[in-house]
């Protein structure tokens, strides 16, 4: 029998050092048991003689009433001296939970004190919502709050636009049209002012790819870009050439005056010889020159055209419309003139006439003025009450319906006003006696004040007060009240050339705008203007008392025709027009004429800052005679031209020496 060389346990025995089933421990063998598994924090187990564990060597446990600093906030009633106040509350009773953690249920906290209590998610010193920390000091969705007091910032990338975030699309990769990774700026896209044609942008902010109002068929104005970057904003552009017409015979014809009535119809008048057609039936003159009046709607469609005159020659100088669309005209005639009523018979020489026609061109009333010497009606205007004011010049005596007026040694200016039915209201004269005294334009304001401009030589008297010319002919601007008592009058001129006011307009504040022609070194009250040649173009603004606000001179080294028109639109633009020769400087822009004479249309703002200027004309002698402007910015111009010229998309070709042109801009 072989010998046995190892021990084999054949019976279970407590105390043999081997952990057997049914034993918690055996000597130093505790299996998986520790103080921790038995609910204590630390220490060492011991083994009893019956192989059960002894825990007296373990540290204390939760619920024993003794708070363990390293393991417990508290234990039963042992709070380790802590109170609600110590923990950021303002008071209350601190408790201890069964898990030996502080119980704050009975503590009292103040949301908004800037202290983040243990039961607060945040406290940013206020109880306002929408800043990341709500009225109950809870962190609002989409925000993160840190620190005491809490500083809350929106969570970038969550797709919510909060706080100072400029954008948050949830992607935030800085791609075109997307948001940058910090949510504080958009990536490249529409609205950044950088044109990105590869992304389909036509324009972006101020970058319009070189497009201007002028390149889009307008006279000028500020162009902009729509917010979508796919379309130009042309709403502030002004003066797109909509349509134009020419009319004339084989001789000389001229568009002299133009007006736009209250419904937007365009009425043009002037003189012609031979046979002309304005879109209706042929008109054939009866004498040296006859008057024509033609009416068009805003689209350029012909409504009617008529001839007025006798074999002895007539002139049309002024045309205006009233609130009902009636037409007022003035000018001069020799011998006999019939405007649809009874014959007007001259007293000898040249007589002035004033007439009212219906919107269809039929006669309402007409008057003549003259004594056998020289009288001529030059301008007519209508005020808000449909009273008719007209002005002209006379020599000798004139009876305007009330007081007889006698001129000085030469020629005087007269002004007269009539009610809508043609009955006389009031008249006055500007007496001077210079042979070149004239009135070129009238304006009225809503208060009934009357404004006139023109030229005079020598001395011009208004209300017994003198204006004294320093040159051959000087400019005058005068304001009269509703009973034609002068309020103020101004004179401007150089000593080396003829100067003359040609047009006047007034705004709602009774500021006055004037244009015309001026010689070298003319002083408009703000210092002598250097000028460009022997006769230049001036543009002038006066305040309601006649003080100079600003003045501008434009022109070339040649003899320029001067300004002829001024008007105001509702956008605050001041429109000017006139004639020039050669290469003319307008606000620093050089316009180079193509013919003997060209014309221009320009605009500034109310402060005189340039907006735009544009040239018109062909190779001949092409001049503008009259312009009309509505508050909405519709513009009509007329004049005469030779050969051919282009306005917008229309090329006009003359059939005679000079033809009439009419153009409409919208």
Buried (B, 14 or more C-beta within 10 A) or exposed (E): EEEEEEEEEEEEEBEBEEBBEEBBBBBEBBEEBBBEEEEBBBBEBBBEEEBEBEBEEBBBBBEBEEBBEEBBBBBBEBBEEBEBEEBBBEEBEBBBEEEBEBBBEEBEBBBBBEBBBEBBBBBBEBBEEEBBBBEEBEBBEBBBBEEBBBEBBBBBBBEBBBBEBEBBBEEBEBEBBBBBBEBEEBBBBBBBEEBBEEEEBBBBBEBBEEBBBBEBBBBBBBBBBBEEBEEBBBEBBBBBBBBBBBBBBEBBBBBBBBBBBEEBBBBBBBBBBBBBBBBEEEBEBBBBBBBBBBBBEBEBEBBBBBBBBBEBBBBBBBBBBBEEBBBBBBBBBBBBBBBBEEEBBBBEBBBBBBBBBEBEBEBBBBBBBBBBBBBBBBBBBBBEEBBBBBBBBBBBBBBBBEEEBEBBEBBBBBBBBBEBEBEBBBBBBBBBBBEBBBBBBBBBBEEBBBBBBBBBBBBBBBEEEEBEBBBBBBBBBBBBEBEBEBBBBBBBBBBBBBBBBBBBBBBEEBBBBBBBBBBBBBBBBEEEBEBBBBBBBBBBBBEBEBEBBBBBBBBBBBBBBBBBBBBBBEBEBBBBBBBBBBBBBBBEBEBEBBBBBBBBBBBBEBEBEBBBBBBBBBBBBBBBBBBBBBEEBBBBBBBBBBBBBEBBEBEBEBBBBBBBBBBBBB
